[in-house]
């Protein structure tokens, strides 16, 4: 039996972005998790040391690691790479959070999620020196590649989820796995950095940042897959 005109209008309204934005709950869970992830990465210490200058968040710890000869001799600059991957995971997760058909946790407009992805990609960029005299620096090259991965991968996931809302399960899983892998990579990178410091007689301890980030990532993964 066909739909009446009223029923057809009602069902079409249910998938209209403006209707969703007006009736969906506030996206407090997404925003809270995003803030916790970014704060844990950039503000909380991932390693602690009695000397304040050596107490570092993940971003600074990656920079510290990149100057060690043992890291510079590795083509992948593995320790620095591991400590930067969490931000790529956050960008991909933000892209894959929800769609027009998944609004129980609050509707996040594609424009806002796109802006979040761009901001994260900018945070991963190397300094301006990369464009002038530092193009051959492997550390700067890594930062540029990760920024591109965050931007291109995040926007690709966002585009797919926005245009194919009912066939997005694989990408939602991909985005979630990327976040969890990023969290695991960050903890592994922290352990690697601590070993580097011990090699030069600097005794430091693991800080709260990586632990909080990993816990938030697991919570975000569960909510994203739950839909």
C-alpha positions in Angstrom: 0.0 0.0 0.0 1.5 3.4 -1.0 2.2 6.2 1.4 -0.2 9.1 1.7 1.1 12.6 0.8 1.2 13.4 4.5 3.2 10.3 5.4 5.6 10.9 2.6 6.3 14.4 3.7 6.8 13.3 7.3 9.3 10.6 6.3 11.2 12.9 4.0 11.5 15.4 6.8 13.1 12.8 9.0 16.1 12.7 6.8 16.3 16.5 6.1 19.4 18.0 7.7 17.6 21.1 8.9 15.0 19.0 10.6 17.6 16.8 12.2 19.6 19.8 13.4 16.5 21.4 14.9 15.2 18.2 16.7 18.4 16.2 17.6 19.8 16.4 21.1 22.8 18.6 21.8 26.0 16.8 20.7 27.4 17.1 24.2 28.9 13.6 24.2 30.8 14.3 21.0 32.0 17.7 22.1 33.0 16.4 25.6 35.0 13.5 24.2 36.6 15.7 21.6 37.7 18.2 24.2 39.0 15.5 26.5 41.0 13.9 23.6 42.5 17.2 22.5 43.2 18.4 26.1 44.8 15.0 27.0 47.0 15.2 23.9 48.1 18.9 24.1 47.7 19.9 27.8 48.2 16.9 30.1 51.7 15.6 30.6 52.5 12.3 28.9 55.8 12.1 30.8 56.6 13.8 34.1 59.9 14.9 35.5 61.0 16.9 38.5 62.3 19.5 36.1 59.3 21.3 34.7 61.0 21.8 31.3 61.1 18.0 30.8 57.5 17.4 31.7 56.0 17.1 28.2 52.7 16.7 26.5 52.5 14.4 23.5 53.3 17.1 21.0 56.4 18.3 22.8 57.5 14.7 23.5 57.4 14.0 19.8 59.7 17.0 19.2 62.0 15.8 21.9 62.2 12.4 20.5 62.9 13.6 16.9 66.2 15.1 18.0 67.7 11.9 19.4 70.3 10.3 17.0 68.7 6.9 17.5 65.4 8.3 16.2 66.9 10.4 13.4 68.8 7.3 12.1 65.4 5.5 11.7 63.8 6.4 8.3 60.4 6.3 9.9 61.4 8.3 13.0 59.2 5.7 14.7 59.0 7.3 18.2 57.9 10.7 16.8 55.5 9.0 14.4 53.8 7.0 17.2 53.4 10.2 19.3 51.8 12.1 16.4 49.4 9.4 15.2 46.8 10.0 17.9 45.9 13.4 16.3 45.3 11.7 12.9 43.1 9.2 14.7 41.1 12.0 16.3 40.6 13.7 12.9 39.3 10.5 11.3 37.1 9.8 14.3 35.5 13.3 14.2 34.7 12.6 10.5 33.0 9.3 11.3 31.0 10.3 14.4 27.4 10.4 13.1 25.2 10.8 10.1 21.7 11.9 9.2 20.4 8.5 10.2 22.3 8.3 13.5 21.4 11.3 15.7 20.8 9.8 19.2 24.1 11.3 20.4 23.4 14.7 18.7 23.7 16.0 15.2 27.1 17.4 14.2 27.0 19.4 11.0 29.5 18.4 8.3 30.8 22.0 8.3 31.7 21.8 12.0 33.3 18.4 11.6 35.2 19.7 8.5 36.5 22.6 10.5 37.7 20.3 13.3 39.6 18.2 10.8 41.2 21.3 9.2 42.3 22.6 12.7 43.8 19.2 13.6 45.7 19.1 10.2 47.0 22.6 10.8 48.3 21.5 14.3 50.2 18.7 12.6 51.9 20.9 10.1 55.7 21.5 10.3 57.0 25.1 10.9 57.1 27.5 8.0 60.8 26.7 7.7 59.8 23.5 5.9 58.8 25.6 2.9 62.1 27.5 2.8 65.1 25.7 3.9 63.8 22.5 5.7 62.3 20.5 2.9 64.9 17.8 3.3 64.3 17.4 7.0 62.8 14.0 7.7 61.0 15.3 10.8 59.3 18.1 8.9 58.5 15.7 6.1 56.8 13.4 8.6 54.7 16.2 10.0 53.6 17.3 6.5 52.6 13.8 5.6 50.6 13.3 8.8 48.9 16.6 8.3 47.9 15.5 4.8 46.7 12.1 6.1 44.5 13.8 8.7 43.1 16.3 6.2 42.6 14.1 3.2 41.5 11.0 5.1 39.2 12.9 7.4 37.5 14.8 4.6 37.1 11.7 2.5 35.4 9.9 5.4 33.3 12.9 6.1 32.2 13.2 2.4 31.3 9.5 2.3 29.3 9.6 5.5 27.5 12.7 4.4 26.5 11.5 1.0 26.0 7.8 1.8 24.5 7.9 5.2 22.9 4.5 5.0 26.0 2.6 3.8 28.6 4.0 6.2 29.3 1.1 8.5 32.7 0.2 7.1 33.9 3.8 7.3 32.5 4.2 10.8 34.5 1.1 11.8 37.6 2.5 10.0 37.3 5.8 11.8 36.9 4.1 15.2 39.8 1.7 14.6 42.0 4.7 13.6 41.3 6.4 16.9 42.0 3.3 19.0 45.2 2.6 17.0 46.2 6.2 17.5 45.7 5.8 21.3 47.8 2.6 21.3 50.5 4.2 19.2 50.7 7.1 21.6 51.2 4.8 24.6 53.8 2.8 22.7 55.6 6.0 21.6 55.6 7.2 25.2 57.3 4.0 26.3 59.8 4.4 23.5 60.5 8.0 24.5 61.1 7.0 28.1 63.6 4.4 27.0 65.4 7.1 25.0 65.6 9.4 28.0 66.8 6.6 30.2 69.6 6.1 27.7 70.9 9.6 28.5 70.3 9.2 32.2 67.1 11.2 32.3 64.6 9.4 34.6 61.0 10.3 33.9 57.7 8.7 34.6 54.6 8.1 32.4 52.1 10.9 32.9 48.3 11.1 32.9 48.0 12.4 29.4 48.3 9.1 27.5 46.2 7.2 30.0 43.4 9.8 29.8 43.6 9.9 26.0 43.4 6.1 25.8 40.4 5.9 28.1 38.6 8.6 26.2 39.4 6.9 22.9 37.9 3.6 24.1 34.8 5.5 25.3 34.5 7.3 21.9 35.0 4.1 20.0 32.2 2.4 22.0 29.8 5.2 21.4 30.6 5.5 17.7 30.1 1.8 17.0 27.0 1.7 19.2 25.4 4.4 17.0 
